Amino acid sequence: MKRLPPLPALHTFLITARCCNFTRAAELLHITQGAVSRQIAGLENHLGYRLFYRQARGLSLTPQGREFFPRIEQVFGLIEEAVDQLDTEQRALQLKAPTCITRWLLPRLLQWQKERPDIPVELTTTIAHDVDFRRERFDAAVIYGGPPVDSNGVHHLFNEQLTPVCAPSLLAGSQALEQFSDLETHMLLHPTLDEQDWARWLKAAGTRLGNVSKGQHFDTMDLAMTVASQGAGIAMGDWSLIGEDLSAGRLVTPFELKVNTGAAYYFVFPNHAQPAPQLRELLDWLLAKAARRSR
């Protein structure tokens, strides 16, 4: 069996074959042009055939070089993939999510860490509803909005379903909520400045209220629901996100009407690579939790 050529020389060949220029290859490898030339000459001597034609205006691959190049490129691609895989296995998964889903996501990530302490997850929250993997270094993200145009790497969690929410104490008072018109006597809490969530739900309910514009406005639905849980008013909430609050008795839903907005939450990861097994396991686990909530 012929002795394998040294790995550094193979790497130098790979870089040189990509640009077909000793000077440019030297710049990319941070070595001298002479060192590149010597490594290529040594590799050719080792193999017993030429890899490049040396020409006045640069280099070109010989037939043997053209056949050798894709194989060496594949080998180094496998090495890079193995290094990336081991790096992912040894570090926490980096996950981005909008603040509006934290009511649902945080309890489940805490449960995940109890069940799988060997696969830690670091969550970054933001008011942004999307992600740009070209500029943001996350392994995955949860996004909110309409159906993504690019379906690669996108997994549907659940749809947004609007319904009023409030503290149980509000239903025990003299201003009970027995019919839609009873909302007129309560403070309405808006998750946005445009009041569109309440407007959409009231339209589906076939009800018009005179106190809509007199309510309190907040930056996020999560904040509006938190204030509602303290008995300060009735917030327009997302039924898909409030399971923990309902179970704990922090919130109740006075009406059965739920309105789909067309928006949804999606788990996404970069398109350029298959997710690592740890990320795939987390995705499947969250999808199972989301499916259970939807039922």
C-alpha positions in Angstrom: 0.0 0.0 0.0 1.4 3.4 -1.0 2.1 5.8 1.8 -0.4 8.6 2.0 0.7 12.1 1.2 1.0 14.6 4.1 -2.3 16.3 5.0 -0.9 19.8 4.8 0.2 19.3 1.2 -3.3 18.0 0.3 -4.8 21.1 1.9 -2.5 23.3 0.0 -3.4 21.5 -3.3 -7.1 22.0 -2.5 -6.8 25.7 -2.0 -4.5 26.1 -5.0 -6.8 24.1 -7.2 -9.7 26.4 -6.3 -7.9 29.6 -7.4 -5.2 28.2 -9.8 -2.8 30.8 -8.6 0.2 30.3 -6.3 0.1 33.9 -5.1 -3.6 33.9 -4.2 -3.2 30.5 -2.5 -0.3 31.8 -0.4 -2.5 34.7 0.8 -5.4 32.3 1.7 -3.0 29.9 3.5 -1.0 32.6 5.2 2.3 31.2 3.9 4.8 32.3 1.3 4.4 31.7 -2.4 7.6 29.7 -2.4 6.2 27.4 0.3 3.0 26.8 -1.7 5.2 25.9 -4.8 7.4 23.6 -2.8 4.4 21.8 -1.2 2.8 21.2 -4.6 6.0 20.0 -6.1 6.6 17.6 -3.2 3.0 16.3 -3.5 3.5 15.7 -7.3 6.7 13.9 -6.6 5.0 11.7 -4.0 2.1 10.9 -6.4 4.3 10.4 -9.4 2.3 12.7 -11.7 1.8 16.4 -12.3 -1.3 18.1 -10.9 -0.8 21.5 -12.5 0.4 23.0 -15.8 2.7 25.9 -15.0 1.9 28.6 -17.5 2.9 32.2 -18.0 -0.5 33.5 -17.0 -1.1 31.2 -14.1 -1.9 27.6 -13.4 -4.3 25.0 -14.8 -5.1 21.5 -13.7 -3.8 18.5 -15.5 -6.2 15.7 -16.3 -4.9 13.9 -13.2 -5.4 17.1 -11.2 -9.0 17.5 -12.4 -9.7 14.0 -11.3 -7.9 14.4 -8.0 -9.5 17.7 -7.0 -13.2 16.7 -6.3 -12.1 13.7 -4.3 -9.8 15.8 -2.1 -12.5 18.4 -1.8 -14.9 15.7 -0.6 -12.4 14.4 2.0 -11.9 17.9 3.5 -15.7 18.4 3.4 -16.2 15.3 5.5 -13.5 16.4 7.9 -15.1 19.9 8.3 -18.5 18.2 8.8 -17.1 15.9 11.5 -15.5 18.8 13.3 -18.7 20.9 13.2 -20.7 17.9 14.4 -18.4 17.3 17.4 -18.5 21.0 18.2 -22.3 21.0 18.2 -22.3 18.0 20.5 -20.1 19.7 23.0 -21.8 23.1 23.2 -25.3 24.4 24.0 -27.7 24.7 21.2 -28.3 28.4 20.4 -32.0 29.1 20.0 -33.7 32.5 19.2 -37.4 33.2 19.8 -39.8 36.2 20.0 -40.9 37.2 23.5 -44.5 36.5 22.5 -44.0 32.7 22.7 -42.0 32.6 25.9 -45.1 31.7 28.0 -45.3 28.4 26.1 -41.6 27.9 25.3 -39.9 28.5 28.6 -41.7 25.9 30.7 -41.0 23.3 28.0 -37.4 24.2 27.7 -37.1 23.8 31.5 -38.7 20.4 31.2 -36.3 19.5 28.3 -33.3 20.4 30.5 -34.6 18.1 33.2 -35.1 15.2 30.8 -32.0 15.9 28.7 -29.3 17.7 30.7 -26.7 16.4 28.2 -28.2 18.7 25.5 -28.3 22.2 27.0 -30.2 25.0 25.2 -29.4 28.7 25.4 -32.4 30.8 24.6 -32.2 34.4 23.2 -35.5 36.3 23.2 -36.3 39.3 21.1 -39.2 41.5 20.0 -38.3 40.6 16.4 -40.5 37.9 14.8 -38.0 36.6 12.3 -34.4 35.5 11.9 -31.6 35.9 9.4 -29.3 33.0 9.7 -26.8 34.7 7.3 -26.1 37.4 9.9 -27.3 35.8 13.2 -25.4 32.8 14.5 -28.2 30.6 15.9 -28.6 26.9 15.5 -32.4 27.3 15.2 -35.2 29.8 15.9 -38.9 30.1 16.5 -40.5 32.7 14.2 -44.0 34.2 14.2 -46.1 35.4 11.3 -47.5 34.2 8.0 -46.4 31.0 6.3 -42.7 31.4 5.3 -42.1 31.6 1.5 -39.2 29.1 1.8 -40.5 25.8 3.2 -37.0 24.3 3.6 -36.0 23.9 7.3 -39.5 25.2 8.4 -41.7 23.2 10.8 -45.1 24.4 11.9 -45.7 24.5 15.7 -49.2 25.9 16.1 -51.5 28.6 14.9 -52.3 31.9 16.7 -55.9 31.7 18.1 -57.2 34.9 19.7 -59.5 34.8 22.7 -60.0 37.2 25.7 -58.2 36.3 28.9 -58.5 37.6 32.5 -57.8 36.8 36.1 -60.4 34.5 37.8 -61.2 37.2 40.3 -62.7 39.3 37.6 -65.4 36.7 37.0 -66.3 36.5 40.6 -67.2 40.2 41.0 -70.4 42.0 40.2 -69.2 42.7 36.6 -69.4 39.0 35.5 -68.8 38.2 31.8 -71.8 36.3 30.7 -72.2 37.7 27.2 -70.0 39.6 24.8 -71.6 43.0 25.6 -70.5 42.7 29.2 -67.0 43.5 28.0 -68.2 47.1 27.8 -67.9 47.5 31.6 -64.2 46.3 31.8 -60.8 47.7 30.9 -59.6 46.2 27.7 -55.8 45.5 27.4 -54.4 45.8 24.0 -51.2 43.8 23.0 -50.5 46.4 20.2 -51.1 50.0 19.5 -53.3 49.4 16.5 -56.0 47.5 18.5 -56.3 45.1 15.6 -56.4 42.0 17.7 -59.5 43.1 19.7 -61.1 44.4 16.5 -60.6 41.1 14.7 -62.1 39.1 17.6 -65.0 41.5 18.1 -65.8 41.3 14.4 -65.9 37.5 14.6 -68.1 37.8 17.7 -70.5 40.1 15.9 -70.2 42.7 18.7 -69.3 46.4 18.8 -68.0 48.0 22.0 -67.7 51.7 22.8 -64.7 51.3 25.2 -62.2 49.7 22.8 -60.1 52.9 22.2 -60.2 53.7 26.0 -58.1 50.6 27.0 -54.5 50.3 27.9 -51.9 49.5 25.2 -48.8 47.4 25.6 -45.8 46.5 23.4 -46.4 42.7 23.5 -49.2 40.2 24.0 -47.2 38.6 26.7 -47.1 41.8 28.7 -50.8 42.4 28.2 -51.6 38.9 29.5 -49.3 39.3 32.5 -51.2 42.5 33.5 -54.5 40.7 32.9 -53.4 37.9 35.3 -53.1 40.6 38.0 -56.8 41.5 37.7 -56.2 44.9 35.9 -58.4 44.2 32.9 -59.2 41.8 30.1 -56.4 41.2 27.5 -56.7 39.7 24.1 -54.6 36.6 24.4 -53.4 33.6 22.3 -55.1 30.4 23.4 -52.2 28.4 22.1 -49.8 30.0 24.6 -51.7 30.1 27.9 -51.9 26.4 28.9 -49.6 26.9 31.9 -51.6 30.0 33.0 -54.9 28.1 32.7 -53.6 25.1 34.6 -52.1 27.3 37.4 -55.3 29.4 37.7 -53.6 32.6 36.8 -55.8 33.2 33.7 -59.3 32.1 32.6 -61.0 32.4 29.2 -64.5 33.8 29.8 -65.7 33.0 26.2 -65.3 29.9 24.0 -64.8 31.9 20.8 -61.3 31.5 19.4 -60.3 33.3 16.2 -57.6 32.1 13.9 -55.6 35.1 12.6 -53.7 33.3 9.8 -50.4 33.8 11.7 -48.6 30.9 13.3 -45.4 29.9 15.1 -42.7 28.0 13.2 -39.5 26.2 14.3 -36.8 26.9 11.7 -33.2 26.1 11.1 -30.7 27.1 8.4 -31.3 25.7 5.0 -27.6 25.1 4.1 -27.1 22.1 6.4 -29.0 19.2 7.9 -29.7 19.8 11.6 -27.4 18.0 14.1 -29.0 15.0 15.8 -29.3 16.9 19.0 -31.2 19.7 17.3 -33.4 17.3 15.5 -34.2 15.6 18.8 -35.2 18.9 20.3 -37.3 19.8 17.3 -39.2 16.4 17.4 -39.8 16.9 21.1 -41.2 20.4 20.7 -43.4 19.3 17.8 -44.9 16.6 20.0 -45.6 19.1 22.8 -47.2 21.5 20.3 -49.3 18.8 18.8 -50.5 17.8 22.2 -51.5 21.4 22.9 -53.3 21.7 19.6 -55.5 18.7 20.5 
